[in-house]
């Protein structure tokens, strides 16, 4: 084998060796931890927030998914999946938070990963209801 052919072959083999690293890194993005310094209110009498007037209702506001799980209990979690940042949604029938991009499933009570590729739980936030005003805080 001539030197020129040897160098071409070596370069090709080295190049092929880098492809799997690129594929692994493309699906191993930094974890999305959700918004910080969260502090907002939702007026439950406003039509934009009407989904929260029904148990099982949910909406996304300020990067947070807010879920009404009972007459007096609300959950608030980061709306960005920790896998690749896709916006999650709430499935009231299954009582689970689901990421439509890669099938990640989270527990709505504490944000824990139930299944799928997400590397960590969704960030949780505290909620408090005073009359018709729901406050969500970090």
C-alpha positions as CSV (number, residue, x, y, z in Angstrom):
1,X,0.0,0.0,0.0
2,X,1.3,3.4,-0.9
3,X,1.7,6.2,1.7
4,X,-1.1,8.3,0.0
5,X,-3.6,5.4,0.2
6,X,-2.6,4.7,3.8
7,X,-3.3,8.3,4.8
8,X,-6.7,8.4,3.0
9,X,-7.7,5.1,4.7
10,X,-6.6,6.3,8.1
11,X,-8.5,9.6,7.8
12,X,-11.6,7.7,6.7
13,X,-11.5,5.3,9.6
14,X,-10.9,8.2,12.1
15,X,-13.8,10.1,10.6
16,X,-16.2,7.2,11.0
17,X,-15.1,6.8,14.6
18,X,-16.4,10.3,15.3
19,X,-19.9,9.7,13.9
20,X,-21.3,7.8,16.9
21,X,-20.1,10.5,19.3
22,X,-22.0,13.1,17.4
23,X,-25.2,11.0,17.4
24,X,-25.0,10.4,21.2
25,X,-24.4,14.1,21.9
26,X,-27.3,15.2,19.8
27,X,-29.7,13.4,22.1
28,X,-27.8,14.2,25.3
29,X,-28.4,17.9,25.6
30,X,-28.0,19.8,28.9
31,X,-31.0,19.2,31.2
32,X,-33.7,21.9,31.2
33,X,-34.3,22.9,34.8
34,X,-37.2,25.2,34.1
35,X,-37.7,28.9,34.9
36,X,-36.2,30.4,38.1
37,X,-37.5,33.2,40.3
38,X,-41.1,32.3,39.4
39,X,-43.6,34.6,41.0
40,X,-46.9,35.3,39.2
41,X,-50.7,35.2,39.8
42,X,-53.6,33.9,37.8
43,X,-57.1,35.3,38.2
44,X,-59.4,32.3,37.9
45,X,-62.3,34.5,36.9
46,X,-60.4,35.6,33.7
47,X,-61.4,33.8,30.6
48,X,-57.8,33.1,29.7
49,X,-57.5,31.0,32.8
50,X,-60.9,29.2,32.6
51,X,-59.2,25.8,32.1
52,X,-58.3,25.9,35.8
53,X,-61.9,26.2,36.9
54,X,-62.3,22.4,36.2
55,X,-60.6,19.6,38.0
56,X,-58.2,18.1,35.5
57,X,-57.8,21.4,33.7
58,X,-54.4,22.8,32.9
59,X,-52.7,25.7,31.2
60,X,-49.2,27.0,30.6
61,X,-48.2,30.4,31.8
62,X,-44.7,31.9,32.2
63,X,-43.0,28.6,31.3
64,X,-45.0,26.8,34.0
65,X,-47.7,24.2,33.5
66,X,-50.4,24.7,36.1
67,X,-52.8,21.7,36.8
68,X,-55.9,21.7,38.9
69,X,-55.9,18.2,40.5
70,X,-58.8,18.7,43.0
71,X,-61.2,21.4,44.1
72,X,-58.5,23.0,46.3
73,X,-55.2,21.6,45.0
74,X,-53.1,22.9,42.1
75,X,-49.7,21.6,40.9
76,X,-47.2,23.8,39.1
77,X,-44.2,22.3,37.2
78,X,-41.8,23.5,34.6
79,X,-43.4,23.3,31.2
80,X,-40.1,22.3,29.4
81,X,-39.3,18.6,29.3
82,X,-35.9,18.0,30.8
83,X,-34.9,15.9,27.8
84,X,-34.8,18.4,25.0
85,X,-37.0,21.3,26.2
86,X,-40.2,20.4,24.4
87,X,-43.4,21.8,25.9
88,X,-45.2,19.2,28.0
89,X,-48.9,18.8,28.4
90,X,-51.2,17.3,30.9
91,X,-53.3,14.2,30.2
92,X,-56.2,14.3,32.8
93,X,-57.4,10.8,31.8
94,X,-54.1,9.2,32.6
95,X,-53.2,11.8,35.3
96,X,-49.8,12.2,33.8
97,X,-47.7,15.0,32.3
98,X,-46.5,14.0,28.9
99,X,-43.9,15.2,26.5
100,X,-45.1,14.8,22.9
101,X,-41.6,14.9,21.4
102,X,-40.0,11.7,22.7
103,X,-42.6,10.2,25.0
104,X,-41.4,11.4,28.3
105,X,-43.9,10.9,31.1
106,X,-43.9,12.7,34.5
107,X,-45.8,12.5,37.8
108,X,-47.9,15.7,38.1
109,X,-47.7,15.7,41.9
110,X,-43.9,16.0,42.1
111,X,-42.5,16.1,38.5
112,X,-40.7,12.8,38.9
113,X,-39.9,10.9,35.7
114,X,-42.2,7.9,35.2
115,X,-40.8,6.8,31.9
116,X,-39.0,7.8,28.7
117,X,-35.7,9.6,28.0
118,X,-35.9,12.6,30.4
119,X,-32.8,12.7,32.6
120,X,-34.4,14.4,35.5
121,X,-37.7,15.5,37.1
122,X,-39.5,18.7,36.2
123,X,-39.0,21.6,38.5
124,X,-41.9,22.1,40.9
125,X,-43.3,25.3,42.2
126,X,-45.5,26.2,45.1
127,X,-49.1,27.3,44.6
128,X,-51.6,29.0,46.9
129,X,-55.2,30.0,46.3
130,X,-56.7,33.0,47.9
131,X,-60.3,33.6,46.7
132,X,-60.0,33.5,42.9
133,X,-56.3,34.4,42.8
134,X,-53.8,31.5,42.3
135,X,-50.2,32.4,43.2
136,X,-47.3,30.4,41.7
137,X,-43.8,30.8,43.2
138,X,-40.4,29.3,43.2
